Amino acid sequence: MAGDIDRTLFDKAIDITATALRGAMGGQGSQPPSYAAELFREVWGALKEGAKDLPERSKPGF
């Protein structure tokens, strides 16, 4: 189950990073490519830290 949560968080981090980077990359005077990696690392770290506070899911069944 941890792998599923990590994959979900990873996908969400990609979405958030892509949204944040729209318009910030590629133009004259825009951020350098390393900015995208730095932003992703920050988003990924924040999501993983926040996920620690989520309650554990109970397993379905009897």
Distance bins in CASP14 RR format, pairs under 12 A and 6 or more apart:
PFRMAT RR
TARGET T0000
AUTHOR 0000-0000-0000
RMODE 2
METHOD distances of the structure
MODEL  1
1 7 0 0 0 0 0 1 0 0 0 0 0
1 8 0 0 0 0 0 1 0 0 0 0 0
1 56 0 0 0 0 1 0 0 0 0 0 0
1 57 1 0 0 1 0 0 0 0 0 0 0
1 58 0 0 0 0 0 1 0 0 0 0 0
1 59 0 0 0 0 1 0 0 0 0 0 0
1 60 0 0 0 0 0 1 0 0 0 0 0
2 8 0 0 0 0 0 1 0 0 0 0 0
2 9 0 0 0 0 0 1 0 0 0 0 0
2 48 0 0 0 0 0 1 0 0 0 0 0
2 51 0 0 0 0 0 1 0 0 0 0 0
2 52 0 0 0 0 0 1 0 0 0 0 0
2 56 0 0 0 0 0 1 0 0 0 0 0
2 57 0 0 0 0 0 1 0 0 0 0 0
3 9 0 0 0 0 1 0 0 0 0 0 0
3 10 0 0 0 0 1 0 0 0 0 0 0
3 11 0 0 0 0 0 1 0 0 0 0 0
3 51 0 0 0 0 0 1 0 0 0 0 0
4 10 0 0 0 0 0 1 0 0 0 0 0
4 11 0 0 0 0 0 1 0 0 0 0 0
4 51 0 0 0 0 0 1 0 0 0 0 0
4 57 0 0 0 0 1 0 0 0 0 0 0
5 11 0 0 0 0 0 1 0 0 0 0 0
5 12 0 0 0 0 0 1 0 0 0 0 0
5 47 0 0 0 0 0 1 0 0 0 0 0
5 48 0 0 0 0 1 0 0 0 0 0 0
5 50 0 0 0 0 0 1 0 0 0 0 0
5 51 1 0 0 1 0 0 0 0 0 0 0
5 52 0 0 0 0 0 1 0 0 0 0 0
5 54 0 0 0 0 1 0 0 0 0 0 0
5 56 0 0 0 0 0 1 0 0 0 0 0
5 57 0 0 0 0 1 0 0 0 0 0 0
6 12 0 0 0 0 0 1 0 0 0 0 0
6 13 0 0 0 0 0 1 0 0 0 0 0
6 44 0 0 0 0 0 1 0 0 0 0 0
6 45 0 0 0 0 0 1 0 0 0 0 0
6 47 0 0 0 0 1 0 0 0 0 0 0
6 48 0 0 0 0 1 0 0 0 0 0 0
6 51 0 0 0 0 1 0 0 0 0 0 0
7 13 0 0 0 0 0 1 0 0 0 0 0
7 14 0 0 0 0 0 1 0 0 0 0 0
7 47 0 0 0 0 0 1 0 0 0 0 0
7 51 0 0 0 0 0 1 0 0 0 0 0
8 14 0 0 0 0 0 1 0 0 0 0 0
8 15 0 0 0 0 0 1 0 0 0 0 0
8 47 0 0 0 0 1 0 0 0 0 0 0
8 48 0 0 0 0 0 1 0 0 0 0 0
8 51 0 0 0 0 1 0 0 0 0 0 0
8 54 0 0 0 0 0 1 0 0 0 0 0
8 57 0 0 0 0 0 1 0 0 0 0 0
9 15 0 0 0 0 0 1 0 0 0 0 0
9 16 0 0 0 0 0 1 0 0 0 0 0
9 43 0 0 0 0 1 0 0 0 0 0 0
9 44 1 0 0 1 0 0 0 0 0 0 0
9 45 0 0 0 0 1 0 0 0 0 0 0
9 46 0 0 0 0 1 0 0 0 0 0 0
9 47 1 0 1 0 0 0 0 0 0 0 0
9 48 1 0 0 1 0 0 0 0 0 0 0
9 49 0 0 0 0 0 1 0 0 0 0 0
9 50 0 0 0 0 1 0 0 0 0 0 0
9 51 1 0 1 0 0 0 0 0 0 0 0
9 52 0 0 0 0 0 1 0 0 0 0 0
9 54 0 0 0 0 0 1 0 0 0 0 0
10 16 0 0 0 0 0 1 0 0 0 0 0
10 17 0 0 0 0 0 1 0 0 0 0 0
10 40 0 0 0 0 1 0 0 0 0 0 0
10 43 0 0 0 0 0 1 0 0 0 0 0
10 44 1 0 0 1 0 0 0 0 0 0 0
10 45 0 0 0 0 0 1 0 0 0 0 0
10 47 0 0 0 0 1 0 0 0 0 0 0
10 48 0 0 0 0 1 0 0 0 0 0 0
10 51 0 0 0 0 0 1 0 0 0 0 0
11 17 0 0 0 0 0 1 0 0 0 0 0
11 18 0 0 0 0 0 1 0 0 0 0 0
11 43 0 0 0 0 0 1 0 0 0 0 0
11 44 0 0 0 0 0 1 0 0 0 0 0
11 47 0 0 0 0 0 1 0 0 0 0 0
12 18 0 0 0 0 0 1 0 0 0 0 0
12 19 0 0 0 0 0 1 0 0 0 0 0
12 40 0 0 0 0 0 1 0 0 0 0 0
12 43 0 0 0 0 1 0 0 0 0 0 0
12 44 0 0 0 0 1 0 0 0 0 0 0
12 45 0 0 0 0 0 1 0 0 0 0 0
12 46 0 0 0 0 0 1 0 0 0 0 0
12 47 1 0 0 1 0 0 0 0 0 0 0
12 48 0 0 0 0 0 1 0 0 0 0 0
12 50 0 0 0 0 0 1 0 0 0 0 0
12 51 0 0 0 0 1 0 0 0 0 0 0
13 19 0 0 0 0 0 1 0 0 0 0 0
13 20 0 0 0 0 0 1 0 0 0 0 0
13 36 0 0 0 0 0 1 0 0 0 0 0
13 37 0 0 0 0 0 1 0 0 0 0 0
13 39 0 0 0 0 1 0 0 0 0 0 0
13 40 1 0 0 1 0 0 0 0 0 0 0
13 41 0 0 0 0 1 0 0 0 0 0 0
13 42 0 0 0 0 1 0 0 0 0 0 0
13 43 1 0 1 0 0 0 0 0 0 0 0
13 44 1 0 1 0 0 0 0 0 0 0 0
13 45 1 0 0 1 0 0 0 0 0 0 0
13 46 0 0 0 0 1 0 0 0 0 0 0
13 47 1 0 1 0 0 0 0 0 0 0 0
13 48 0 0 0 0 1 0 0 0 0 0 0
13 49 0 0 0 0 0 1 0 0 0 0 0
13 50 0 0 0 0 0 1 0 0 0 0 0
13 51 0 0 0 0 0 1 0 0 0 0 0
14 20 0 0 0 0 0 1 0 0 0 0 0
14 21 0 0 0 0 0 1 0 0 0 0 0
14 36 0 0 0 0 0 1 0 0 0 0 0
14 39 0 0 0 0 0 1 0 0 0 0 0
14 40 1 0 0 1 0 0 0 0 0 0 0
14 43 0 0 0 0 1 0 0 0 0 0 0
14 44 0 0 0 0 1 0 0 0 0 0 0
14 47 0 0 0 0 0 1 0 0 0 0 0
15 21 0 0 0 0 0 1 0 0 0 0 0
15 22 0 0 0 0 0 1 0 0 0 0 0
15 40 0 0 0 0 0 1 0 0 0 0 0
15 43 0 0 0 0 1 0 0 0 0 0 0
15 44 0 0 0 0 0 1 0 0 0 0 0
15 47 0 0 0 0 0 1 0 0 0 0 0
16 22 0 0 0 0 0 1 0 0 0 0 0
16 39 0 0 0 0 1 0 0 0 0 0 0
16 40 0 0 0 0 1 0 0 0 0 0 0
16 42 0 0 0 0 1 0 0 0 0 0 0
16 43 1 0 1 0 0 0 0 0 0 0 0
16 44 0 0 0 0 1 0 0 0 0 0 0
16 45 0 0 0 0 0 1 0 0 0 0 0
16 46 0 0 0 0 1 0 0 0 0 0 0
16 47 1 0 0 1 0 0 0 0 0 0 0
17 24 0 0 0 0 0 1 0 0 0 0 0
17 25 0 0 0 0 0 1 0 0 0 0 0
17 35 0 0 0 0 0 1 0 0 0 0 0
17 36 1 0 0 1 0 0 0 0 0 0 0
17 37 0 0 0 0 1 0 0 0 0 0 0
17 38 0 0 0 0 0 1 0 0 0 0 0
17 39 1 0 1 0 0 0 0 0 0 0 0
17 40 1 0 1 0 0 0 0 0 0 0 0
17 41 0 0 0 0 1 0 0 0 0 0 0
17 42 0 0 0 0 1 0 0 0 0 0 0
17 43 1 0 1 0 0 0 0 0 0 0 0
17 44 0 0 0 0 1 0 0 0 0 0 0
17 45 0 0 0 0 0 1 0 0 0 0 0
17 46 0 0 0 0 0 1 0 0 0 0 0
17 47 0 0 0 0 0 1 0 0 0 0 0
18 24 0 0 0 0 0 1 0 0 0 0 0
18 25 0 0 0 0 0 1 0 0 0 0 0
18 36 0 0 0 0 1 0 0 0 0 0 0
18 39 0 0 0 0 1 0 0 0 0 0 0
18 40 0 0 0 0 1 0 0 0 0 0 0
18 43 0 0 0 0 0 1 0 0 0 0 0
19 39 0 0 0 0 0 1 0 0 0 0 0
19 40 0 0 0 0 0 1 0 0 0 0 0
19 43 0 0 0 0 1 0 0 0 0 0 0
20 31 0 0 0 0 0 1 0 0 0 0 0
20 35 0 0 0 0 1 0 0 0 0 0 0
20 36 0 0 0 0 1 0 0 0 0 0 0
20 38 0 0 0 0 0 1 0 0 0 0 0
20 39 1 0 1 0 0 0 0 0 0 0 0
20 40 0 0 0 0 1 0 0 0 0 0 0
20 42 0 0 0 0 1 0 0 0 0 0 0
20 43 1 0 0 1 0 0 0 0 0 0 0
20 46 0 0 0 0 0 1 0 0 0 0 0
21 27 0 0 0 0 0 1 0 0 0 0 0
21 30 0 0 0 0 1 0 0 0 0 0 0
21 31 0 0 0 0 1 0 0 0 0 0 0
21 33 0 0 0 0 0 1 0 0 0 0 0
21 35 1 0 0 1 0 0 0 0 0 0 0
21 36 1 0 1 0 0 0 0 0 0 0 0
21 37 0 0 0 0 0 1 0 0 0 0 0
21 38 0 0 0 0 0 1 0 0 0 0 0
21 39 1 0 0 1 0 0 0 0 0 0 0
21 40 0 0 0 0 1 0 0 0 0 0 0
21 43 0 0 0 0 0 1 0 0 0 0 0
22 30 0 0 0 0 0 1 0 0 0 0 0
22 31 0 0 0 0 0 1 0 0 0 0 0
22 36 0 0 0 0 0 1 0 0 0 0 0
22 39 0 0 0 0 0 1 0 0 0 0 0
23 29 0 0 0 0 0 1 0 0 0 0 0
23 30 1 0 0 1 0 0 0 0 0 0 0
23 31 0 0 0 0 1 0 0 0 0 0 0
23 35 0 0 0 0 0 1 0 0 0 0 0
23 36 0 0 0 0 0 1 0 0 0 0 0
24 30 1 0 0 1 0 0 0 0 0 0 0
24 31 1 0 1 0 0 0 0 0 0 0 0
24 32 0 0 0 0 0 1 0 0 0 0 0
24 33 0 0 0 0 0 1 0 0 0 0 0
24 35 1 0 0 1 0 0 0 0 0 0 0
24 36 0 0 0 0 1 0 0 0 0 0 0
24 38 0 0 0 0 0 1 0 0 0 0 0
24 39 0 0 0 0 1 0 0 0 0 0 0
25 31 1 0 0 1 0 0 0 0 0 0 0
25 32 0 0 0 0 1 0 0 0 0 0 0
25 33 1 0 0 1 0 0 0 0 0 0 0
25 34 0 0 0 0 0 1 0 0 0 0 0
25 35 1 0 0 1 0 0 0 0 0 0 0
25 36 1 0 0 1 0 0 0 0 0 0 0
25 37 0 0 0 0 0 1 0 0 0 0 0
25 39 0 0 0 0 0 1 0 0 0 0 0
26 32 0 0 0 0 1 0 0 0 0 0 0
26 33 0 0 0 0 1 0 0 0 0 0 0
26 35 0 0 0 0 0 1 0 0 0 0 0
26 36 0 0 0 0 0 1 0 0 0 0 0
27 33 0 0 0 0 0 1 0 0 0 0 0
29 35 0 0 0 0 0 1 0 0 0 0 0
30 36 0 0 0 0 0 1 0 0 0 0 0
31 37 0 0 0 0 0 1 0 0 0 0 0
31 38 0 0 0 0 1 0 0 0 0 0 0
31 39 0 0 0 0 1 0 0 0 0 0 0
32 38 0 0 0 0 1 0 0 0 0 0 0
32 39 0 0 0 0 0 1 0 0 0 0 0
33 39 0 0 0 0 0 1 0 0 0 0 0
33 40 0 0 0 0 0 1 0 0 0 0 0
34 40 0 0 0 0 0 1 0 0 0 0 0
34 41 0 0 0 0 0 1 0 0 0 0 0
35 41 0 0 0 0 0 1 0 0 0 0 0
35 42 0 0 0 0 0 1 0 0 0 0 0
36 42 0 0 0 0 0 1 0 0 0 0 0
36 43 0 0 0 0 0 1 0 0 0 0 0
37 43 0 0 0 0 0 1 0 0 0 0 0
37 44 0 0 0 0 0 1 0 0 0 0 0
38 44 0 0 0 0 0 1 0 0 0 0 0
38 45 0 0 0 0 0 1 0 0 0 0 0
39 45 0 0 0 0 0 1 0 0 0 0 0
39 46 0 0 0 0 0 1 0 0 0 0 0
40 46 0 0 0 0 0 1 0 0 0 0 0
40 47 0 0 0 0 0 1 0 0 0 0 0
41 47 0 0 0 0 0 1 0 0 0 0 0
41 48 0 0 0 0 0 1 0 0 0 0 0
42 48 0 0 0 0 0 1 0 0 0 0 0
42 49 0 0 0 0 0 1 0 0 0 0 0
43 49 0 0 0 0 0 1 0 0 0 0 0
43 50 0 0 0 0 0 1 0 0 0 0 0
44 50 0 0 0 0 0 1 0 0 0 0 0
44 51 0 0 0 0 0 1 0 0 0 0 0
45 51 0 0 0 0 1 0 0 0 0 0 0
45 52 0 0 0 0 0 1 0 0 0 0 0
46 52 0 0 0 0 0 1 0 0 0 0 0
46 53 0 0 0 0 0 1 0 0 0 0 0
47 53 0 0 0 0 0 1 0 0 0 0 0
47 54 0 0 0 0 0 1 0 0 0 0 0
48 54 0 0 0 0 0 1 0 0 0 0 0
51 57 0 0 0 0 0 1 0 0 0 0 0
END
